[in-house]
Amino acid sequence: APRRLRVSIGPKDEVMEGKKAVLTCEGDANPPIFQYSWFDWKNQNLQHYDQMLRLDPVKVQHSGAYRCQAINRLGMGQSTPSTLTVY
């Protein structure tokens, strides 16, 4: 199953409102991951199933912690939360 999942935030984890933030779910998986899921700090499923979550333009209300889940044929893995700050 997917292991060592983490959320990386680009260009950095502090972003000015109106700019773009891209969150990427990264980790180790063999066989490959076929589905990603994204969750916010309220544990709501963001209904987004790609490896990258693009917030463009980013808003102050996007500030908070995000985590991802990844699924392959052998099971599911989950990242720890990463915090995005929008100012």
N, CA, C and O atoms as CSV, one atom per row, in Angstrom:
chain,resi,resn,atom,element,x,y,z
A,1,ALA,N,N,0.854,-1.201,0.000
A,1,ALA,CA,C,0.000,0.000,0.000
A,1,ALA,C,C,0.895,1.259,0.000
A,1,ALA,O,O,2.066,1.181,0.374
A,2,PRO,N,N,0.353,2.402,-0.414
A,2,PRO,CA,C,1.153,3.639,-0.425
A,2,PRO,C,C,1.702,3.964,0.964
A,2,PRO,O,O,1.013,3.809,1.972
A,3,ARG,N,N,2.968,4.421,0.993
A,3,ARG,CA,C,3.626,4.736,2.261
A,3,ARG,C,C,4.305,6.095,2.181
A,3,ARG,O,O,4.524,6.645,1.102
A,4,ARG,N,N,4.631,6.618,3.357
A,4,ARG,CA,C,5.372,7.877,3.477
A,4,ARG,C,C,4.737,8.993,2.653
A,4,ARG,O,O,5.435,9.749,1.977
A,5,LEU,N,N,3.430,9.091,2.711
A,5,LEU,CA,C,2.748,10.144,1.959
A,5,LEU,C,C,2.946,11.484,2.652
A,5,LEU,O,O,2.972,11.577,3.879
A,6,ARG,N,N,3.083,12.506,1.838
A,6,ARG,CA,C,3.194,13.856,2.367
A,6,ARG,C,C,2.594,14.827,1.350
A,6,ARG,O,O,2.504,14.536,0.157
A,7,VAL,N,N,2.195,15.969,1.856
A,7,VAL,CA,C,1.655,17.028,1.006
A,7,VAL,C,C,2.707,18.120,0.897
A,7,VAL,O,O,3.096,18.719,1.899
A,8,SER,N,N,3.163,18.375,-0.313
A,8,SER,CA,C,4.070,19.509,-0.524
A,8,SER,C,C,3.273,20.655,-1.132
A,8,SER,O,O,2.376,20.445,-1.948
A,9,ILE,N,N,3.615,21.858,-0.722
A,9,ILE,CA,C,2.873,23.049,-1.149
A,9,ILE,C,C,3.815,23.949,-1.931
A,9,ILE,O,O,4.902,24.287,-1.462
A,10,GLY,N,N,3.387,24.335,-3.131
A,10,GLY,CA,C,4.208,25.220,-3.949
A,10,GLY,C,C,3.428,26.462,-4.358
A,10,GLY,O,O,2.201,26.402,-4.430
A,11,PRO,N,N,4.078,27.568,-4.624
A,11,PRO,CA,C,5.523,27.743,-4.570
A,11,PRO,C,C,6.083,27.700,-3.142
A,11,PRO,O,O,7.239,27.322,-2.953
A,12,LYS,N,N,5.286,28.080,-2.133
A,12,LYS,CA,C,5.675,27.894,-0.734
A,12,LYS,C,C,4.402,27.819,0.095
A,12,LYS,O,O,3.306,28.033,-0.424
A,13,ASP,N,N,4.542,27.513,1.399
A,13,ASP,CA,C,3.329,27.281,2.181
A,13,ASP,C,C,2.686,28.558,2.713
A,13,ASP,O,O,1.671,28.502,3.408
A,14,GLU,N,N,3.278,29.713,2.384
A,14,GLU,CA,C,2.626,31.001,2.656
A,14,GLU,C,C,2.449,31.709,1.320
A,14,GLU,O,O,3.418,31.969,0.607
A,15,VAL,N,N,1.197,32.018,0.993
A,15,VAL,CA,C,0.873,32.548,-0.335
A,15,VAL,C,C,0.010,33.793,-0.167
A,15,VAL,O,O,-0.847,33.846,0.715
A,16,MET,N,N,0.236,34.780,-1.003
A,16,MET,CA,C,-0.593,35.973,-0.989
A,16,MET,C,C,-1.928,35.684,-1.678
A,16,MET,O,O,-1.989,34.984,-2.689
A,17,GLU,N,N,-2.995,36.244,-1.100
A,17,GLU,CA,C,-4.319,36.054,-1.687
A,17,GLU,C,C,-4.314,36.519,-3.140
A,17,GLU,O,O,-3.711,37.538,-3.474
A,18,GLY,N,N,-5.000,35.753,-4.007
A,18,GLY,CA,C,-5.066,36.085,-5.422
A,18,GLY,C,C,-4.015,35.380,-6.260
A,18,GLY,O,O,-4.138,35.311,-7.483
A,19,LYS,N,N,-2.973,34.851,-5.606
A,19,LYS,CA,C,-1.962,34.083,-6.329
A,19,LYS,C,C,-2.414,32.630,-6.439
A,19,LYS,O,O,-3.571,32.299,-6.177
A,20,LYS,N,N,-1.483,31.781,-6.828
A,20,LYS,CA,C,-1.799,30.363,-7.040
A,20,LYS,C,C,-1.050,29.523,-6.013
A,20,LYS,O,O,0.104,29.799,-5.686
A,21,ALA,N,N,-1.723,28.502,-5.514
A,21,ALA,CA,C,-1.057,27.512,-4.661
A,21,ALA,C,C,-1.343,26.134,-5.252
A,21,ALA,O,O,-2.469,25.844,-5.655
A,22,VAL,N,N,-0.313,25.288,-5.300
A,22,VAL,CA,C,-0.467,23.929,-5.803
A,22,VAL,C,C,-0.012,22.963,-4.709
A,22,VAL,O,O,1.128,23.018,-4.247
A,23,LEU,N,N,-0.920,22.082,-4.307
A,23,LEU,CA,C,-0.607,21.060,-3.311
A,23,LEU,C,C,-0.400,19.746,-4.050
A,23,LEU,O,O,-1.215,19.371,-4.893
A,24,THR,N,N,0.677,19.052,-3.740
A,24,THR,CA,C,1.011,17.798,-4.404
A,24,THR,C,C,1.134,16.697,-3.366
A,24,THR,O,O,1.785,16.867,-2.334
A,25,CYS,N,N,0.502,15.569,-3.653
A,25,CYS,CA,C,0.559,14.399,-2.781
A,25,CYS,C,C,1.693,13.503,-3.278
A,25,CYS,O,O,1.661,13.018,-4.409
A,26,GLU,N,N,2.694,13.288,-2.424
A,26,GLU,CA,C,3.860,12.507,-2.822
A,26,GLU,C,C,4.069,11.362,-1.847
A,26,GLU,O,O,3.752,11.468,-0.663
A,27,GLY,N,N,4.602,10.276,-2.360
A,27,GLY,CA,C,4.889,9.137,-1.493
A,27,GLY,C,C,5.429,7.963,-2.291
A,27,GLY,O,O,5.705,8.076,-3.485
A,28,ASP,N,N,5.573,6.838,-1.612
A,28,ASP,CA,C,6.096,5.621,-2.232
A,28,ASP,C,C,4.964,4.621,-2.415
A,28,ASP,O,O,4.190,4.372,-1.492
A,29,ALA,N,N,4.873,4.053,-3.609
A,29,ALA,CA,C,3.845,3.047,-3.853
A,29,ALA,C,C,4.276,2.115,-4.974
A,29,ALA,O,O,4.743,2.552,-6.026
A,30,ASN,N,N,4.111,0.830,-4.727
A,30,ASN,CA,C,4.350,-0.184,-5.743
A,30,ASN,C,C,3.374,-1.327,-5.459
A,30,ASN,O,O,3.522,-2.001,-4.440
A,31,PRO,N,N,2.391,-1.568,-6.314
A,31,PRO,CA,C,2.100,-0.948,-7.619
A,31,PRO,C,C,1.708,0.533,-7.507
A,31,PRO,O,O,1.467,1.028,-6.406
A,32,PRO,N,N,1.644,1.234,-8.638
A,32,PRO,CA,C,1.387,2.677,-8.628
A,32,PRO,C,C,0.026,3.030,-8.034
A,32,PRO,O,O,-0.902,2.222,-8.012
A,33,ILE,N,N,-0.051,4.255,-7.560
A,33,ILE,CA,C,-1.306,4.809,-7.036
A,33,ILE,C,C,-2.241,5.068,-8.207
A,33,ILE,O,O,-1.834,5.607,-9.236
A,34,PHE,N,N,-3.509,4.673,-8.036
A,34,PHE,CA,C,-4.472,4.970,-9.104
A,34,PHE,C,C,-5.524,5.981,-8.678
A,34,PHE,O,O,-6.257,6.481,-9.531
A,35,GLN,N,N,-5.629,6.304,-7.391
A,35,GLN,CA,C,-6.574,7.346,-6.987
A,35,GLN,C,C,-6.053,8.091,-5.774
A,35,GLN,O,O,-5.537,7.503,-4.824
A,36,TYR,N,N,-6.209,9.420,-5.839
A,36,TYR,CA,C,-5.892,10.297,-4.718
A,36,TYR,C,C,-7.194,10.909,-4.225
A,36,TYR,O,O,-8.139,11.082,-4.995
A,37,SER,N,N,-7.237,11.235,-2.942
A,37,SER,CA,C,-8.357,11.985,-2.379
A,37,SER,C,C,-7.782,13.077,-1.491
A,37,SER,O,O,-6.753,12.888,-0.843
A,38,TRP,N,N,-8.457,14.218,-1.468
A,38,TRP,CA,C,-7.990,15.371,-0.702
A,38,TRP,C,C,-9.004,15.741,0.368
A,38,TRP,O,O,-10.213,15.685,0.143
A,39,PHE,N,N,-8.491,16.121,1.544
A,39,PHE,CA,C,-9.337,16.497,2.672
A,39,PHE,C,C,-8.819,17.792,3.276
A,39,PHE,O,O,-7.616,18.052,3.289
A,40,ASP,N,N,-9.764,18.613,3.786
A,40,ASP,CA,C,-9.356,19.857,4.439
A,40,ASP,C,C,-9.362,19.685,5.956
A,40,ASP,O,O,-9.589,18.589,6.470
A,41,TRP,N,N,-9.110,20.779,6.655
A,41,TRP,CA,C,-8.976,20.760,8.120
A,41,TRP,C,C,-10.281,20.402,8.819
A,41,TRP,O,O,-10.265,20.037,9.994
A,42,LYS,N,N,-11.417,20.499,8.119
A,42,LYS,CA,C,-12.700,20.088,8.699
A,42,LYS,C,C,-12.995,18.628,8.359
A,42,LYS,O,O,-14.087,18.121,8.616
A,43,ASN,N,N,-11.993,17.963,7.775
A,43,ASN,CA,C,-12.100,16.569,7.358
A,43,ASN,C,C,-13.119,16.374,6.236
A,43,ASN,O,O,-13.657,15.283,6.053
A,44,GLN,N,N,-13.371,17.440,5.495
A,44,GLN,CA,C,-14.281,17.349,4.355
A,44,GLN,C,C,-13.517,16.834,3.142
A,44,GLN,O,O,-12.402,17.272,2.859
A,45,ASN,N,N,-14.133,15.905,2.439
A,45,ASN,CA,C,-13.567,15.432,1.180
A,45,ASN,C,C,-13.758,16.531,0.139
A,45,ASN,O,O,-14.880,16.985,-0.090
A,46,LEU,N,N,-12.671,16.957,-0.489
A,46,LEU,CA,C,-12.737,18.065,-1.450
A,46,LEU,C,C,-13.193,17.613,-2.833
A,46,LEU,O,O,-13.228,18.414,-3.766
A,47,GLN,N,N,-13.543,16.331,-2.971
A,47,GLN,CA,C,-14.031,15.800,-4.252
A,47,GLN,C,C,-13.037,16.071,-5.373
A,47,GLN,O,O,-13.414,16.441,-6.485
A,48,HIS,N,N,-11.771,15.881,-5.060
A,48,HIS,CA,C,-10.708,16.097,-6.039
A,48,HIS,C,C,-9.824,14.856,-6.011
A,48,HIS,O,O,-9.354,14.454,-4.947
A,49,TYR,N,N,-9.596,14.252,-7.165
A,49,TYR,CA,C,-9.005,12.913,-7.192
A,49,TYR,C,C,-7.699,12.830,-7.979
A,49,TYR,O,O,-7.286,11.742,-8.380
A,50,ASP,N,N,-7.048,13.973,-8.202
A,50,ASP,CA,C,-5.755,13.991,-8.892
A,50,ASP,C,C,-4.624,14.117,-7.876
A,50,ASP,O,O,-4.854,14.427,-6.707
A,51,GLN,N,N,-3.407,13.874,-8.337
A,51,GLN,CA,C,-2.245,13.980,-7.461
A,51,GLN,C,C,-2.002,15.424,-7.023
A,51,GLN,O,O,-1.456,15.667,-5.947
A,52,MET,N,N,-2.410,16.385,-7.866
A,52,MET,CA,C,-2.205,17.798,-7.552
A,52,MET,C,C,-3.535,18.485,-7.323
A,52,MET,O,O,-4.504,18.275,-8.053
A,53,LEU,N,N,-3.557,19.316,-6.284
A,53,LEU,CA,C,-4.727,20.142,-5.978
A,53,LEU,C,C,-4.318,21.582,-6.221
A,53,LEU,O,O,-3.443,22.113,-5.537
A,54,ARG,N,N,-4.954,22.211,-7.198
A,54,ARG,CA,C,-4.584,23.572,-7.594
A,54,ARG,C,C,-5.632,24.549,-7.057
A,54,ARG,O,O,-6.828,24.398,-7.310
A,55,LEU,N,N,-5.165,25.544,-6.317
A,55,LEU,CA,C,-6.042,26.605,-5.802
A,55,LEU,C,C,-5.640,27.891,-6.518
A,55,LEU,O,O,-4.592,28.469,-6.233
A,56,ASP,N,N,-6.477,28.328,-7.442
A,56,ASP,CA,C,-6.115,29.447,-8.309
A,56,ASP,C,C,-7.376,30.186,-8.734
A,56,ASP,O,O,-8.146,29.647,-9.528
A,57,PRO,N,N,-7.623,31.414,-8.233
A,57,PRO,CA,C,-6.789,32.143,-7.276
A,57,PRO,C,C,-7.040,31.634,-5.853
A,57,PRO,O,O,-8.132,31.164,-5.535
A,58,VAL,N,N,-6.027,31.734,-5.017
A,58,VAL,CA,C,-6.157,31.275,-3.644
A,58,VAL,C,C,-6.800,32.394,-2.814
A,58,VAL,O,O,-6.525,33.573,-3.036
A,59,LYS,N,N,-7.648,32.019,-1.869
A,59,LYS,CA,C,-8.362,32.981,-1.025
A,59,LYS,C,C,-7.954,32.775,0.432
A,59,LYS,O,O,-7.452,31.716,0.806
A,60,VAL,N,N,-8.178,33.808,1.247
A,60,VAL,CA,C,-7.834,33.714,2.664
A,60,VAL,C,C,-8.535,32.526,3.303
A,60,VAL,O,O,-7.971,31.858,4.170
A,61,GLN,N,N,-9.783,32.259,2.868
A,61,GLN,CA,C,-10.518,31.137,3.484
A,61,GLN,C,C,-9.971,29.764,3.086
A,61,GLN,O,O,-10.433,28.744,3.598
A,62,HIS,N,N,-8.990,29.729,2.176
A,62,HIS,CA,C,-8.305,28.468,1.871
A,62,HIS,C,C,-7.252,28.128,2.923
A,62,HIS,O,O,-6.733,27.011,2.931
A,63,SER,N,N,-6.927,29.068,3.809
A,63,SER,CA,C,-5.924,28.807,4.843
A,63,SER,C,C,-6.356,27.635,5.714
A,63,SER,O,O,-7.519,27.528,6.103
A,64,GLY,N,N,-5.409,26.767,6.010
A,64,GLY,CA,C,-5.709,25.625,6.867
A,64,GLY,C,C,-4.844,24.440,6.495
A,64,GLY,O,O,-3.947,24.538,5.657
A,65,ALA,N,N,-5.131,23.322,7.136
A,65,ALA,CA,C,-4.344,22.104,6.940
A,65,ALA,C,C,-5.033,21.207,5.914
A,65,ALA,O,O,-6.256,21.060,5.921
A,66,TYR,N,N,-4.243,20.620,5.046
A,66,TYR,CA,C,-4.733,19.704,4.014
A,66,TYR,C,C,-3.996,18.378,4.138
A,66,TYR,O,O,-2.818,18.340,4.492
A,67,ARG,N,N,-4.704,17.294,3.843
A,67,ARG,CA,C,-4.062,15.990,3.808
A,67,ARG,C,C,-4.591,15.222,2.606
A,67,ARG,O,O,-5.655,15.528,2.068
A,68,CYS,N,N,-3.826,14.220,2.200
A,68,CYS,CA,C,-4.244,13.416,1.054
A,68,CYS,C,C,-4.268,11.941,1.440
A,68,CYS,O,O,-3.571,11.500,2.354
A,69,GLN,N,N,-5.085,11.207,0.720
A,69,GLN,CA,C,-5.104,9.747,0.779
A,69,GLN,C,C,-4.743,9.242,-0.607
A,69,GLN,O,O,-5.060,9.871,-1.617
A,70,ALA,N,N,-4.084,8.112,-0.636
A,70,ALA,CA,C,-3.715,7.514,-1.920
A,70,ALA,C,C,-4.044,6.028,-1.863
A,70,ALA,O,O,-3.838,5.361,-0.848
A,71,ILE,N,N,-4.564,5.528,-2.988
A,71,ILE,CA,C,-5.002,4.136,-3.052
A,71,ILE,C,C,-4.293,3.442,-4.205
A,71,ILE,O,O,-4.229,3.965,-5.318
A,72,ASN,N,N,-3.757,2.248,-3.922
A,72,ASN,CA,C,-3.310,1.370,-5.003
A,72,ASN,C,C,-3.971,0.006,-4.798
A,72,ASN,O,O,-4.833,-0.155,-3.935
A,73,ARG,N,N,-3.556,-0.964,-5.600
A,73,ARG,CA,C,-4.184,-2.280,-5.575
A,73,ARG,C,C,-4.090,-2.952,-4.207
A,73,ARG,O,O,-4.911,-3.805,-3.870
A,74,LEU,N,N,-3.075,-2.558,-3.415
A,74,LEU,CA,C,-2.816,-3.243,-2.152
A,74,LEU,C,C,-3.425,-2.544,-0.939
A,74,LEU,O,O,-3.449,-3.111,0.153
A,75,GLY,N,N,-3.913,-1.325,-1.120
A,75,GLY,CA,C,-4.514,-0.657,0.028
A,75,GLY,C,C,-4.431,0.849,-0.071
A,75,GLY,O,O,-4.244,1.419,-1.146
A,76,MET,N,N,-4.576,1.484,1.094
A,76,MET,CA,C,-4.664,2.938,1.160
A,76,MET,C,C,-3.626,3.476,2.129
A,76,MET,O,O,-3.334,2.858,3.153
A,77,GLY,N,N,-3.074,4.632,1.797
A,77,GLY,CA,C,-2.184,5.345,2.699
A,77,GLY,C,C,-2.696,6.756,2.897
A,77,GLY,O,O,-3.512,7.252,2.120
A,78,GLN,N,N,-2.206,7.395,3.946
A,78,GLN,CA,C,-2.688,8.726,4.290
A,78,GLN,C,C,-1.513,9.601,4.730
A,78,GLN,O,O,-0.603,9.140,5.418
A,79,SER,N,N,-1.553,10.859,4.322
A,79,SER,CA,C,-0.484,11.773,4.715
A,79,SER,C,C,-0.815,12.420,6.049
A,79,SER,O,O,-1.957,12.385,6.508
A,80,THR,N,N,0.205,13.012,6.663
A,80,THR,CA,C,-0.054,13.913,7.773
A,80,THR,C,C,-0.495,15.249,7.179
A,80,THR,O,O,-0.214,15.520,6.012
A,81,PRO,N,N,-1.179,16.087,7.956
A,81,PRO,CA,C,-1.637,17.369,7.411
A,81,PRO,C,C,-0.480,18.333,7.160
A,81,PRO,O,O,0.495,18.362,7.910
A,82,SER,N,N,-0.605,19.121,6.092
A,82,SER,CA,C,0.297,20.234,5.810
A,82,SER,C,C,-0.531,21.508,5.803
A,82,SER,O,O,-1.655,21.531,5.301
A,83,THR,N,N,0.036,22.566,6.365
A,83,THR,CA,C,-0.733,23.801,6.535
A,83,THR,C,C,-0.382,24.829,5.458
A,83,THR,O,O,0.786,25.125,5.203
A,84,LEU,N,N,-1.433,25.357,4.840
A,84,LEU,CA,C,-1.322,26.438,3.876
A,84,LEU,C,C,-1.780,27.714,4.573
A,84,LEU,O,O,-2.843,27.743,5.194
A,85,THR,N,N,-0.972,28.771,4.469
A,85,THR,CA,C,-1.339,30.065,5.040
A,85,THR,C,C,-1.505,31.056,3.893
A,85,THR,O,O,-0.607,31.228,3.070
A,86,VAL,N,N,-2.662,31.702,3.853
A,86,VAL,CA,C,-2.949,32.693,2.821
A,86,VAL,C,C,-3.099,34.048,3.526
A,86,VAL,O,O,-3.881,34.189,4.467
A,87,TYR,N,N,-2.348,35.022,3.061
A,87,TYR,CA,C,-2.398,36.354,3.695
A,87,TYR,C,C,-2.755,37.436,2.688
A,87,TYR,O,O,-2.840,38.610,3.047
